[in-house]
């Protein structure tokens, strides 16, 4: 699975959780061998994506990192408000 696949996995998972999936945007950037995914969602959906005590966000990060693991790519997922 490639880094682009990890981005697609992130986008798919987040879109399944929010009320307005059309507002979800996942932007990728690379620096020093790390892929950074900046996730933005529609108004009112950020709490749903972050979850109580950040547990949902942590789970999303774990799944996306696993998607990029085979390629050896380090992945960071940031939720942008």
mmCIF file of the N, C-alpha and C atoms, coordinates in Angstrom:
data_MODEL
# 
_entry.id   MODEL 
# 
loop_
_atom_site.group_PDB 
_atom_site.id 
_atom_site.type_symbol 
_atom_site.label_atom_id 
_atom_site.label_alt_id 
_atom_site.label_comp_id 
_atom_site.label_asym_id 
_atom_site.label_entity_id 
_atom_site.label_seq_id 
_atom_site.pdbx_PDB_ins_code 
_atom_site.Cartn_x 
_atom_site.Cartn_y 
_atom_site.Cartn_z 
_atom_site.occupancy 
_atom_site.B_iso_or_equiv 
_atom_site.pdbx_formal_charge 
_atom_site.auth_seq_id 
_atom_site.auth_comp_id 
_atom_site.auth_asym_id 
_atom_site.auth_atom_id 
_atom_site.pdbx_PDB_model_num 
ATOM 1   N N  . UNK A 1 1  ? 0.853   -1.178 0.000  1.00 0.00 ? 1  UNK A N  1 
ATOM 2   C CA . UNK A 1 1  ? 0.000   0.000  0.000  1.00 0.00 ? 1  UNK A CA 1 
ATOM 3   C C  . UNK A 1 1  ? 0.894   1.235  0.000  1.00 0.00 ? 1  UNK A C  1 
ATOM 4   N N  . UNK A 1 2  ? 0.600   2.185  -0.814 1.00 0.00 ? 2  UNK A N  1 
ATOM 5   C CA . UNK A 1 2  ? 1.448   3.364  -0.948 1.00 0.00 ? 2  UNK A CA 1 
ATOM 6   C C  . UNK A 1 2  ? 0.982   4.488  -0.027 1.00 0.00 ? 2  UNK A C  1 
ATOM 7   N N  . UNK A 1 3  ? 1.782   5.543  0.019  1.00 0.00 ? 3  UNK A N  1 
ATOM 8   C CA . UNK A 1 3  ? 1.426   6.706  0.831  1.00 0.00 ? 3  UNK A CA 1 
ATOM 9   C C  . UNK A 1 3  ? 0.135   7.336  0.326  1.00 0.00 ? 3  UNK A C  1 
ATOM 10  N N  . UNK A 1 4  ? -0.075  7.272  -0.997 1.00 0.00 ? 4  UNK A N  1 
ATOM 11  C CA . UNK A 1 4  ? -1.321  7.800  -1.563 1.00 0.00 ? 4  UNK A CA 1 
ATOM 12  C C  . UNK A 1 4  ? -2.508  6.975  -1.078 1.00 0.00 ? 4  UNK A C  1 
ATOM 13  N N  . UNK A 1 5  ? -2.278  5.695  -0.896 1.00 0.00 ? 5  UNK A N  1 
ATOM 14  C CA . UNK A 1 5  ? -3.336  4.839  -0.362 1.00 0.00 ? 5  UNK A CA 1 
ATOM 15  C C  . UNK A 1 5  ? -3.651  5.205  1.081  1.00 0.00 ? 5  UNK A C  1 
ATOM 16  N N  . UNK A 1 6  ? -2.624  5.552  1.841  1.00 0.00 ? 6  UNK A N  1 
ATOM 17  C CA . UNK A 1 6  ? -2.841  5.979  3.224  1.00 0.00 ? 6  UNK A CA 1 
ATOM 18  C C  . UNK A 1 6  ? -3.691  7.238  3.254  1.00 0.00 ? 6  UNK A C  1 
ATOM 19  N N  . UNK A 1 7  ? -3.453  8.147  2.307  1.00 0.00 ? 7  UNK A N  1 
ATOM 20  C CA . UNK A 1 7  ? -4.263  9.362  2.211  1.00 0.00 ? 7  UNK A CA 1 
ATOM 21  C C  . UNK A 1 7  ? -5.708  8.998  1.871  1.00 0.00 ? 7  UNK A C  1 
ATOM 22  N N  . UNK A 1 8  ? -5.903  8.068  0.968  1.00 0.00 ? 8  UNK A N  1 
ATOM 23  C CA . UNK A 1 8  ? -7.247  7.642  0.592  1.00 0.00 ? 8  UNK A CA 1 
ATOM 24  C C  . UNK A 1 8  ? -7.958  6.968  1.761  1.00 0.00 ? 8  UNK A C  1 
ATOM 25  N N  . UNK A 1 9  ? -7.224  6.176  2.534  1.00 0.00 ? 9  UNK A N  1 
ATOM 26  C CA . UNK A 1 9  ? -7.803  5.525  3.717  1.00 0.00 ? 9  UNK A CA 1 
ATOM 27  C C  . UNK A 1 9  ? -8.251  6.576  4.719  1.00 0.00 ? 9  UNK A C  1 
ATOM 28  N N  . UNK A 1 10 ? -7.417  7.568  4.952  1.00 0.00 ? 10 UNK A N  1 
ATOM 29  C CA . UNK A 1 10 ? -7.749  8.647  5.883  1.00 0.00 ? 10 UNK A CA 1 
ATOM 30  C C  . UNK A 1 10 ? -9.017  9.362  5.440  1.00 0.00 ? 10 UNK A C  1 
ATOM 31  N N  . UNK A 1 11 ? -9.064  9.716  4.175  1.00 0.00 ? 11 UNK A N  1 
ATOM 32  C CA . UNK A 1 11 ? -10.227 10.430 3.653  1.00 0.00 ? 11 UNK A CA 1 
ATOM 33  C C  . UNK A 1 11 ? -11.491 9.579  3.767  1.00 0.00 ? 11 UNK A C  1 
ATOM 34  N N  . UNK A 1 12 ? -11.387 8.307  3.447  1.00 0.00 ? 12 UNK A N  1 
ATOM 35  C CA . UNK A 1 12 ? -12.547 7.411  3.521  1.00 0.00 ? 12 UNK A CA 1 
ATOM 36  C C  . UNK A 1 12 ? -13.071 7.296  4.954  1.00 0.00 ? 12 UNK A C  1 
ATOM 37  N N  . UNK A 1 13 ? -12.170 7.062  5.897  1.00 0.00 ? 13 UNK A N  1 
ATOM 38  C CA . UNK A 1 13 ? -12.586 6.884  7.295  1.00 0.00 ? 13 UNK A CA 1 
ATOM 39  C C  . UNK A 1 13 ? -13.253 8.141  7.830  1.00 0.00 ? 13 UNK A C  1 
ATOM 40  N N  . UNK A 1 14 ? -12.656 9.289  7.574  1.00 0.00 ? 14 UNK A N  1 
ATOM 41  C CA . UNK A 1 14 ? -13.207 10.550 8.088  1.00 0.00 ? 14 UNK A CA 1 
ATOM 42  C C  . UNK A 1 14 ? -14.565 10.833 7.441  1.00 0.00 ? 14 UNK A C  1 
ATOM 43  N N  . UNK A 1 15 ? -14.695 10.594 6.144  1.00 0.00 ? 15 UNK A N  1 
ATOM 44  C CA . UNK A 1 15 ? -15.969 10.853 5.465  1.00 0.00 ? 15 UNK A CA 1 
ATOM 45  C C  . UNK A 1 15 ? -17.101 9.989  6.019  1.00 0.00 ? 15 UNK A C  1 
ATOM 46  N N  . UNK A 1 16 ? -16.779 8.803  6.502  1.00 0.00 ? 16 UNK A N  1 
ATOM 47  C CA . UNK A 1 16 ? -17.801 7.921  7.054  1.00 0.00 ? 16 UNK A CA 1 
ATOM 48  C C  . UNK A 1 16 ? -18.323 8.407  8.407  1.00 0.00 ? 16 UNK A C  1 
ATOM 49  N N  . UNK A 1 17 ? -17.563 9.278  9.066  1.00 0.00 ? 17 UNK A N  1 
ATOM 50  C CA . UNK A 1 17 ? -17.902 9.702  10.419 1.00 0.00 ? 17 UNK A CA 1 
ATOM 51  C C  . UNK A 1 17 ? -18.664 11.018 10.500 1.00 0.00 ? 17 UNK A C  1 
ATOM 52  N N  . UNK A 1 18 ? -18.583 11.847 9.485  1.00 0.00 ? 18 UNK A N  1 
ATOM 53  C CA . UNK A 1 18 ? -19.095 13.210 9.573  1.00 0.00 ? 18 UNK A CA 1 
ATOM 54  C C  . UNK A 1 18 ? -20.486 13.343 8.961  1.00 0.00 ? 18 UNK A C  1 
ATOM 55  N N  . UNK A 1 19 ? -21.159 14.451 9.305  1.00 0.00 ? 19 UNK A N  1 
ATOM 56  C CA . UNK A 1 19 ? -22.474 14.734 8.744  1.00 0.00 ? 19 UNK A CA 1 
ATOM 57  C C  . UNK A 1 19 ? -22.387 15.272 7.324  1.00 0.00 ? 19 UNK A C  1 
ATOM 58  N N  . UNK A 1 20 ? -21.283 15.981 7.011  1.00 0.00 ? 20 UNK A N  1 
ATOM 59  C CA . UNK A 1 20 ? -21.110 16.585 5.698  1.00 0.00 ? 20 UNK A CA 1 
ATOM 60  C C  . UNK A 1 20 ? -19.837 16.045 5.034  1.00 0.00 ? 20 UNK A C  1 
ATOM 61  N N  . UNK A 1 21 ? -19.912 14.868 4.398  1.00 0.00 ? 21 UNK A N  1 
ATOM 62  C CA . UNK A 1 21 ? -18.710 14.275 3.817  1.00 0.00 ? 21 UNK A CA 1 
ATOM 63  C C  . UNK A 1 21 ? -18.116 15.081 2.664  1.00 0.00 ? 21 UNK A C  1 
ATOM 64  N N  . UNK A 1 22 ? -18.919 15.912 2.013  1.00 0.00 ? 22 UNK A N  1 
ATOM 65  C CA . UNK A 1 22 ? -18.399 16.724 0.906  1.00 0.00 ? 22 UNK A CA 1 
ATOM 66  C C  . UNK A 1 22 ? -17.438 17.803 1.384  1.00 0.00 ? 22 UNK A C  1 
ATOM 67  N N  . UNK A 1 23 ? -17.493 18.156 2.659  1.00 0.00 ? 23 UNK A N  1 
ATOM 68  C CA . UNK A 1 23 ? -16.624 19.199 3.203  1.00 0.00 ? 23 UNK A CA 1 
ATOM 69  C C  . UNK A 1 23 ? -15.271 18.659 3.674  1.00 0.00 ? 23 UNK A C  1 
ATOM 70  N N  . UNK A 1 24 ? -15.097 17.339 3.653  1.00 0.00 ? 24 UNK A N  1 
ATOM 71  C CA . UNK A 1 24 ? -13.840 16.743 4.112  1.00 0.00 ? 24 UNK A CA 1 
ATOM 72  C C  . UNK A 1 24 ? -12.752 16.977 3.076  1.00 0.00 ? 24 UNK A C  1 
ATOM 73  N N  . UNK A 1 25 ? -11.595 17.437 3.559  1.00 0.00 ? 25 UNK A N  1 
ATOM 74  C CA . UNK A 1 25 ? -10.446 17.664 2.685  1.00 0.00 ? 25 UNK A CA 1 
ATOM 75  C C  . UNK A 1 25 ? -9.202  17.124 3.393  1.00 0.00 ? 25 UNK A C  1 
ATOM 76  N N  . UNK A 1 26 ? -8.461  16.290 2.688  1.00 0.00 ? 26 UNK A N  1 
ATOM 77  C CA . UNK A 1 26 ? -7.209  15.749 3.215  1.00 0.00 ? 26 UNK A CA 1 
ATOM 78  C C  . UNK A 1 26 ? -6.091  16.191 2.280  1.00 0.00 ? 26 UNK A C  1 
ATOM 79  N N  . UNK A 1 27 ? -5.233  17.071 2.777  1.00 0.00 ? 27 UNK A N  1 
ATOM 80  C CA . UNK A 1 27 ? -4.120  17.585 1.985  1.00 0.00 ? 27 UNK A CA 1 
ATOM 81  C C  . UNK A 1 27 ? -2.830  16.934 2.461  1.00 0.00 ? 27 UNK A C  1 
ATOM 82  N N  . UNK A 1 28 ? -2.052  16.460 1.503  1.00 0.00 ? 28 UNK A N  1 
ATOM 83  C CA . UNK A 1 28 ? -0.801  15.773 1.822  1.00 0.00 ? 28 UNK A CA 1 
ATOM 84  C C  . UNK A 1 28 ? 0.389   16.656 1.493  1.00 0.00 ? 28 UNK A C  1 
ATOM 85  N N  . UNK A 1 29 ? 1.404   16.584 2.332  1.00 0.00 ? 29 UNK A N  1 
ATOM 86  C CA . UNK A 1 29 ? 2.675   17.252 2.069  1.00 0.00 ? 29 UNK A CA 1 
ATOM 87  C C  . UNK A 1 29 ? 3.784   16.363 2.622  1.00 0.00 ? 29 UNK A C  1 
ATOM 88  N N  . UNK A 1 30 ? 4.948   16.432 1.999  1.00 0.00 ? 30 UNK A N  1 
ATOM 89  C CA . UNK A 1 30 ? 6.087   15.611 2.426  1.00 0.00 ? 30 UNK A CA 1 
ATOM 90  C C  . UNK A 1 30 ? 7.229   16.500 2.898  1.00 0.00 ? 30 UNK A C  1 
ATOM 91  N N  . UNK A 1 31 ? 7.901   16.050 3.936  1.00 0.00 ? 31 UNK A N  1 
ATOM 92  C CA . UNK A 1 31 ? 9.133   16.698 4.382  1.00 0.00 ? 31 UNK A CA 1 
ATOM 93  C C  . UNK A 1 31 ? 9.956   15.687 5.164  1.00 0.00 ? 31 UNK A C  1 
ATOM 94  N N  . UNK A 1 32 ? 11.240  15.625 4.874  1.00 0.00 ? 32 UNK A N  1 
ATOM 95  C CA . UNK A 1 32 ? 12.175  14.711 5.556  1.00 0.00 ? 32 UNK A CA 1 
ATOM 96  C C  . UNK A 1 32 ? 11.673  13.273 5.614  1.00 0.00 ? 32 UNK A C  1 
ATOM 97  N N  . UNK A 1 33 ? 11.069  12.785 4.553  1.00 0.00 ? 33 UNK A N  1 
ATOM 98  C CA . UNK A 1 33 ? 10.603  11.396 4.513  1.00 0.00 ? 33 UNK A CA 1 
ATOM 99  C C  . UNK A 1 33 ? 9.318   11.138 5.268  1.00 0.00 ? 33 UNK A C  1 
ATOM 100 N N  . UNK A 1 34 ? 8.701   12.177 5.769  1.00 0.00 ? 34 UNK A N  1 
ATOM 101 C CA . UNK A 1 34 ? 7.442   12.036 6.508  1.00 0.00 ? 34 UNK A CA 1 
ATOM 102 C C  . UNK A 1 34 ? 6.301   12.593 5.675  1.00 0.00 ? 34 UNK A C  1 
ATOM 103 N N  . UNK A 1 35 ? 5.230   11.845 5.617  1.00 0.00 ? 35 UNK A N  1 
ATOM 104 C CA . UNK A 1 35 ? 4.027   12.304 4.933  1.00 0.00 ? 35 UNK A CA 1 
ATOM 105 C C  . UNK A 1 35 ? 3.115   12.922 5.987  1.00 0.00 ? 35 UNK A C  1 
ATOM 106 N N  . UNK A 1 36 ? 2.731   14.165 5.780  1.00 0.00 ? 36 UNK A N  1 
ATOM 107 C CA . UNK A 1 36 ? 1.827   14.850 6.709  1.00 0.00 ? 36 UNK A CA 1 
ATOM 108 C C  . UNK A 1 36 ? 0.481   15.019 6.029  1.00 0.00 ? 36 UNK A C  1 
ATOM 109 N N  . UNK A 1 37 ? -0.556  14.554 6.693  1.00 0.00 ? 37 UNK A N  1 
ATOM 110 C CA . UNK A 1 37 ? -1.917  14.683 6.190  1.00 0.00 ? 37 UNK A CA 1 
ATOM 111 C C  . UNK A 1 37 ? -2.664  15.687 7.059  1.00 0.00 ? 37 UNK A C  1 
ATOM 112 N N  . UNK A 1 38 ? -3.075  16.793 6.455  1.00 0.00 ? 38 UNK A N  1 
ATOM 113 C CA . UNK A 1 38 ? -3.867  17.805 7.153  1.00 0.00 ? 38 UNK A CA 1 
ATOM 114 C C  . UNK A 1 38 ? -5.331  17.570 6.812  1.00 0.00 ? 38 UNK A C  1 
ATOM 115 N N  . UNK A 1 39 ? -6.124  17.277 7.828  1.00 0.00 ? 39 UNK A N  1 
ATOM 116 C CA . UNK A 1 39 ? -7.533  16.951 7.638  1.00 0.00 ? 39 UNK A CA 1 
ATOM 117 C C  . UNK A 1 39 ? -8.396  18.124 8.083  1.00 0.00 ? 39 UNK A C  1 
ATOM 118 N N  . UNK A 1 40 ? -9.257  18.598 7.193  1.00 0.00 ? 40 UNK A N  1 
ATOM 119 C CA . UNK A 1 40 ? -10.246 19.609 7.548  1.00 0.00 ? 40 UNK A CA 1 
ATOM 120 C C  . UNK A 1 40 ? -11.626 19.035 7.293  1.00 0.00 ? 40 UNK A C  1 
ATOM 121 N N  . UNK A 1 41 ? -12.565 19.418 8.151  1.00 0.00 ? 41 UNK A N  1 
ATOM 122 C CA . UNK A 1 41 ? -13.944 18.943 8.032  1.00 0.00 ? 41 UNK A CA 1 
ATOM 123 C C  . UNK A 1 41 ? -14.886 20.136 8.102  1.00 0.00 ? 41 UNK A C  1 
ATOM 124 N N  . UNK A 1 42 ? -16.144 19.905 7.808  1.00 0.00 ? 42 UNK A N  1 
ATOM 125 C CA . UNK A 1 42 ? -17.142 20.965 7.844  1.00 0.00 ? 42 UNK A CA 1 
ATOM 126 C C  . UNK A 1 42 ? -17.427 21.439 9.259  1.00 0.00 ? 42 UNK A C  1 
ATOM 127 N N  . UNK A 1 43 ? -18.113 22.552 9.326  1.00 0.00 ? 43 UNK A N  1 
ATOM 128 C CA . UNK A 1 43 ? -18.456 23.151 10.612 1.00 0.00 ? 43 UNK A CA 1 
ATOM 129 C C  . UNK A 1 43 ? -19.302 22.182 11.435 1.00 0.00 ? 43 UNK A C  1 
ATOM 130 N N  . UNK A 1 44 ? -18.919 21.999 12.684 1.00 0.00 ? 44 UNK A N  1 
ATOM 131 C CA . UNK A 1 44 ? -19.662 21.140 13.590 1.00 0.00 ? 44 UNK A CA 1 
ATOM 132 C C  . UNK A 1 44 ? -19.237 19.684 13.573 1.00 0.00 ? 44 UNK A C  1 
ATOM 133 N N  . UNK A 1 45 ? -18.353 19.303 12.660 1.00 0.00 ? 45 UNK A N  1 
ATOM 134 C CA . UNK A 1 45 ? -17.936 17.904 12.566 1.00 0.00 ? 45 UNK A CA 1 
ATOM 135 C C  . UNK A 1 45 ? -16.612 17.616 13.269 1.00 0.00 ? 45 UNK A C  1 
ATOM 136 N N  . UNK A 1 46 ? -15.869 18.639 13.650 1.00 0.00 ? 46 UNK A N  1 
ATOM 137 C CA . UNK A 1 46 ? -14.557 18.419 14.247 1.00 0.00 ? 46 UNK A CA 1 
ATOM 138 C C  . UNK A 1 46 ? -14.652 17.626 15.549 1.00 0.00 ? 46 UNK A C  1 
ATOM 139 N N  . UNK A 1 47 ? -15.627 17.915 16.377 1.00 0.00 ? 47 UNK A N  1 
ATOM 140 C CA . UNK A 1 47 ? -15.797 17.179 17.634 1.00 0.00 ? 47 UNK A CA 1 
ATOM 141 C C  . UNK A 1 47 ? -16.059 15.710 17.409 1.00 0.00 ? 47 UNK A C  1 
ATOM 142 N N  . UNK A 1 48 ? -16.785 15.403 16.380 1.00 0.00 ? 48 UNK A N  1 
ATOM 143 C CA . UNK A 1 48 ? -17.097 14.020 16.037 1.00 0.00 ? 48 UNK A CA 1 
ATOM 144 C C  . UNK A 1 48 ? -15.825 13.280 15.610 1.00 0.00 ? 48 UNK A C  1 
ATOM 145 N N  . UNK A 1 49 ? -14.944 13.968 14.896 1.00 0.00 ? 49 UNK A N  1 
ATOM 146 C CA . UNK A 1 49 ? -13.711 13.354 14.398 1.00 0.00 ? 49 UNK A CA 1 
ATOM 147 C C  . UNK A 1 49 ? -12.663 13.227 15.506 1.00 0.00 ? 49 UNK A C  1 
ATOM 148 N N  . UNK A 1 50 ? -12.614 14.197 16.408 1.00 0.00 ? 50 UNK A N  1 
ATOM 149 C CA . UNK A 1 50 ? -11.650 14.155 17.511 1.00 0.00 ? 50 UNK A CA 1 
ATOM 150 C C  . UNK A 1 50 ? -12.092 13.143 18.568 1.00 0.00 ? 50 UNK A C  1 
ATOM 151 N N  . UNK A 1 51 ? -13.358 13.157 18.903 1.00 0.00 ? 51 UNK A N  1 
ATOM 152 C CA . UNK A 1 51 ? -13.872 12.215 19.887 1.00 0.00 ? 51 UNK A CA 1 
ATOM 153 C C  . UNK A 1 51 ? -13.573 12.630 21.308 1.00 0.00 ? 51 UNK A C  1 
ATOM 154 N N  . UNK A 1 52 ? -14.111 11.878 22.222 1.00 0.00 ? 52 UNK A N  1 
ATOM 155 C CA . UNK A 1 52 ? -13.905 12.152 23.642 1.00 0.00 ? 52 UNK A CA 1 
ATOM 156 C C  . UNK A 1 52 ? -12.465 11.846 24.013 1.00 0.00 ? 52 UNK A C  1 
ATOM 157 N N  . UNK A 1 53 ? -11.800 12.844 24.571 1.00 0.00 ? 53 UNK A N  1 
ATOM 158 C CA . UNK A 1 53 ? -10.398 12.739 24.983 1.00 0.00 ? 53 UNK A CA 1 
ATOM 159 C C  . UNK A 1 53 ? -9.472  12.365 23.826 1.00 0.00 ? 53 UNK A C  1 
ATOM 160 N N  . UNK A 1 54 ? -9.903  12.636 22.596 1.00 0.00 ? 54 UNK A N  1 
ATOM 161 C CA . UNK A 1 54 ? -9.061  12.387 21.437 1.00 0.00 ? 54 UNK A CA 1 
ATOM 162 C C  . UNK A 1 54 ? -8.949  10.934 21.025 1.00 0.00 ? 54 UNK A C  1 
ATOM 163 N N  . UNK A 1 55 ? -9.830  10.111 21.536 1.00 0.00 ? 55 UNK A N  1 
ATOM 164 C CA . UNK A 1 55 ? -9.733  8.674  21.254 1.00 0.00 ? 55 UNK A CA 1 
ATOM 165 C C  . UNK A 1 55 ? -10.026 8.341  19.799 1.00 0.00 ? 55 UNK A C  1 
ATOM 166 N N  . UNK A 1 56 ? -10.991 9.002  19.206 1.00 0.00 ? 56 UNK A N  1 
ATOM 167 C CA . UNK A 1 56 ? -11.315 8.738  17.801 1.00 0.00 ? 56 UNK A CA 1 
ATOM 168 C C  . UNK A 1 56 ? -10.165 9.214  16.915 1.00 0.00 ? 56 UNK A C  1 
ATOM 169 N N  . UNK A 1 57 ? -9.632  10.380 17.203 1.00 0.00 ? 57 UNK A N  1 
ATOM 170 C CA . UNK A 1 57 ? -8.499  10.897 16.433 1.00 0.00 ? 57 UNK A CA 1 
ATOM 171 C C  . UNK A 1 57 ? -7.307  9.954  16.543 1.00 0.00 ? 57 UNK A C  1 
ATOM 172 N N  . UNK A 1 58 ? -7.068  9.433  17.713 1.00 0.00 ? 58 UNK A N  1 
ATOM 173 C CA . UNK A 1 58 ? -5.980  8.475  17.908 1.00 0.00 ? 58 UNK A CA 1 
ATOM 174 C C  . UNK A 1 58 ? -6.189  7.209  17.103 1.00 0.00 ? 58 UNK A C  1 
ATOM 175 N N  . UNK A 1 59 ? -7.423  6.744  17.054 1.00 0.00 ? 59 UNK A N  1 
ATOM 176 C CA . UNK A 1 59 ? -7.727  5.546  16.276 1.00 0.00 ? 59 UNK A CA 1 
ATOM 177 C C  . UNK A 1 59 ? -7.533  5.799  14.784 1.00 0.00 ? 59 UNK A C  1 
ATOM 178 N N  . UNK A 1 60 ? -7.949  6.970  14.317 1.00 0.00 ? 60 UNK A N  1 
ATOM 179 C CA . UNK A 1 60 ? -7.751  7.326  12.904 1.00 0.00 ? 60 UNK A CA 1 
ATOM 180 C C  . UNK A 1 60 ? -6.263  7.353  12.590 1.00 0.00 ? 60 UNK A C  1 
ATOM 181 N N  . UNK A 1 61 ? -5.476  7.964  13.463 1.00 0.00 ? 61 UNK A N  1 
ATOM 182 C CA . UNK A 1 61 ? -4.024  8.023  13.240 1.00 0.00 ? 61 UNK A CA 1 
ATOM 183 C C  . UNK A 1 61 ? -3.417  6.624  13.169 1.00 0.00 ? 61 UNK A C  1 
ATOM 184 N N  . UNK A 1 62 ? -3.859  5.732  14.040 1.00 0.00 ? 62 UNK A N  1 
ATOM 185 C CA . UNK A 1 62 ? -3.342  4.365  14.056 1.00 0.00 ? 62 UNK A CA 1 
ATOM 186 C C  . UNK A 1 62 ? -3.648  3.641  12.751 1.00 0.00 ? 62 UNK A C  1 
ATOM 187 N N  . UNK A 1 63 ? -4.868  3.755  12.264 1.00 0.00 ? 63 UNK A N  1 
ATOM 188 C CA . UNK A 1 63 ? -5.268  3.084  11.028 1.00 0.00 ? 63 UNK A CA 1 
ATOM 189 C C  . UNK A 1 63 ? -4.489  3.634  9.841  1.00 0.00 ? 63 UNK A C  1 
ATOM 190 N N  . UNK A 1 64 ? -4.339  4.951  9.781  1.00 0.00 ? 64 UNK A N  1 
ATOM 191 C CA . UNK A 1 64 ? -3.642  5.571  8.654  1.00 0.00 ? 64 UNK A CA 1 
ATOM 192 C C  . UNK A 1 64 ? -2.149  5.229  8.693  1.00 0.00 ? 64 UNK A C  1 
ATOM 193 N N  . UNK A 1 65 ? -1.553  5.218  9.863  1.00 0.00 ? 65 UNK A N  1 
ATOM 194 C CA . UNK A 1 65 ? -0.144  4.824  9.966  1.00 0.00 ? 65 UNK A CA 1 
ATOM 195 C C  . UNK A 1 65 ? 0.046   3.378  9.523  1.00 0.00 ? 65 UNK A C  1 
ATOM 196 N N  . UNK A 1 66 ? -0.887  2.518  9.873  1.00 0.00 ? 66 UNK A N  1 
ATOM 197 C CA . UNK A 1 66 ? -0.820  1.120  9.451  1.00 0.00 ? 66 UNK A CA 1 
ATOM 198 C C  . UNK A 1 66 ? -0.917  1.007  7.935  1.00 0.00 ? 66 UNK A C  1 
ATOM 199 N N  . UNK A 1 67 ? -1.697  1.864  7.309  1.00 0.00 ? 67 UNK A N  1 
ATOM 200 C CA . UNK A 1 67 ? -1.844  1.842  5.861  1.00 0.00 ? 67 UNK A CA 1 
ATOM 201 C C  . UNK A 1 67 ? -0.536  2.201  5.168  1.00 0.00 ? 67 UNK A C  1 
ATOM 202 N N  . UNK A 1 68 ? 0.285   3.032  5.771  1.00 0.00 ? 68 UNK A N  1 
ATOM 203 C CA . UNK A 1 68 ? 1.555   3.431  5.186  1.00 0.00 ? 68 UNK A CA 1 
ATOM 204 C C  . UNK A 1 68 ? 2.740   2.627  5.686  1.00 0.00 ? 68 UNK A C  1 
ATOM 205 N N  . UNK A 1 69 ? 2.506   1.698  6.577  1.00 0.00 ? 69 UNK A N  1 
ATOM 206 C CA . UNK A 1 69 ? 3.581   0.945  7.214  1.00 0.00 ? 69 UNK A CA 1 
ATOM 207 C C  . UNK A 1 69 ? 4.365   0.076  6.225  1.00 0.00 ? 69 UNK A C  1 
ATOM 208 N N  . UNK A 1 70 ? 3.673   -0.598 5.321  1.00 0.00 ? 70 UNK A N  1 
ATOM 209 C CA . UNK A 1 70 ? 4.338   -1.509 4.393  1.00 0.00 ? 70 UNK A CA 1 
ATOM 210 C C  . UNK A 1 70 ? 5.377   -0.805 3.539  1.00 0.00 ? 70 UNK A C  1 
ATOM 211 N N  . UNK A 1 71 ? 5.109   0.426  3.172  1.00 0.00 ? 71 UNK A N  1 
ATOM 212 C CA . UNK A 1 71 ? 6.039   1.179  2.335  1.00 0.00 ? 71 UNK A CA 1 
ATOM 213 C C  . UNK A 1 71 ? 7.172   1.775  3.153  1.00 0.00 ? 71 UNK A C  1 
ATOM 214 N N  . UNK A 1 72 ? 7.038   1.751  4.454  1.00 0.00 ? 72 UNK A N  1 
ATOM 215 C CA . UNK A 1 72 ? 8.066   2.324  5.314  1.00 0.00 ? 72 UNK A CA 1 
ATOM 216 C C  . UNK A 1 72 ? 7.962   3.828  5.436  1.00 0.00 ? 72 UNK A C  1 
ATOM 217 N N  . UNK A 1 73 ? 6.792   4.366  5.149  1.00 0.00 ? 73 UNK A N  1 
ATOM 218 C CA . UNK A 1 73 ? 6.572   5.799  5.209  1.00 0.00 ? 73 UNK A CA 1 
ATOM 219 C C  . UNK A 1 73 ? 6.083   6.194  6.589  1.00 0.00 ? 73 UNK A C  1 
ATOM 220 N N  . UNK A 1 74 ? 6.704   7.198  7.161  1.00 0.00 ? 74 UNK A N  1 
ATOM 221 C CA . UNK A 1 74 ? 6.241   7.749  8.428  1.00 0.00 ? 74 UNK A CA 1 
ATOM 222 C C  . UNK A 1 74 ? 5.112   8.736  8.119  1.00 0.00 ? 74 UNK A C  1 
ATOM 223 N N  . UNK A 1 75 ? 4.001   8.606  8.821  1.00 0.00 ? 75 UNK A N  1 
ATOM 224 C CA . UNK A 1 75 ? 2.831   9.418  8.531  1.00 0.00 ? 75 UNK A CA 1 
ATOM 225 C C  . UNK A 1 75 ? 2.365   10.150 9.788  1.00 0.00 ? 75 UNK A C  1 
ATOM 226 N N  . UNK A 1 76 ? 2.111   11.444 9.632  1.00 0.00 ? 76 UNK A N  1 
ATOM 227 C CA . UNK A 1 76 ? 1.504   12.255 10.683 1.00 0.00 ? 76 UNK A CA 1 
ATOM 228 C C  . UNK A 1 76 ? 0.130   12.691 10.198 1.00 0.00 ? 76 UNK A C  1 
ATOM 229 N N  . UNK A 1 77 ? -0.860  12.622 11.082 1.00 0.00 ? 77 UNK A N  1 
ATOM 230 C CA . UNK A 1 77 ? -2.207  13.099 10.745 1.00 0.00 ? 77 UNK A CA 1 
ATOM 231 C C  . UNK A 1 77 ? -2.538  14.240 11.685 1.00 0.00 ? 77 UNK A C  1 
ATOM 232 N N  . UNK A 1 78 ? -2.837  15.396 11.111 1.00 0.00 ? 78 UNK A N  1 
ATOM 233 C CA . UNK A 1 78 ? -3.196  16.579 11.897 1.00 0.00 ? 78 UNK A CA 1 
ATOM 234 C C  . UNK A 1 78 ? -4.613  16.994 11.525 1.00 0.00 ? 78 UNK A C  1 
ATOM 235 N N  . UNK A 1 79 ? -5.386  17.312 12.536 1.00 0.00 ? 79 UNK A N  1 
ATOM 236 C CA . UNK A 1 79 ? -6.762  17.775 12.317 1.00 0.00 ? 79 UNK A CA 1 
ATOM 237 C C  . UNK A 1 79 ? -6.768  19.282 12.450 1.00 0.00 ? 79 UNK A C  1 
ATOM 238 N N  . UNK A 1 80 ? -7.044  19.956 11.339 1.00 0.00 ? 80 UNK A N  1 
ATOM 239 C CA . UNK A 1 80 ? -6.957  21.411 11.248 1.00 0.00 ? 80 UNK A CA 1 
ATOM 240 C C  . UNK A 1 80 ? -8.340  22.003 11.438 1.00 0.00 ? 80 UNK A C  1 
ATOM 241 N N  . UNK A 1 81 ? -8.441  22.944 12.363 1.00 0.00 ? 81 UNK A N  1 
ATOM 242 C CA . UNK A 1 81 ? -9.730  23.569 12.659 1.00 0.00 ? 81 UNK A CA 1 
ATOM 243 C C  . UNK A 1 81 ? -9.958  24.775 11.782 1.00 0.00 ? 81 UNK A C  1 
# 
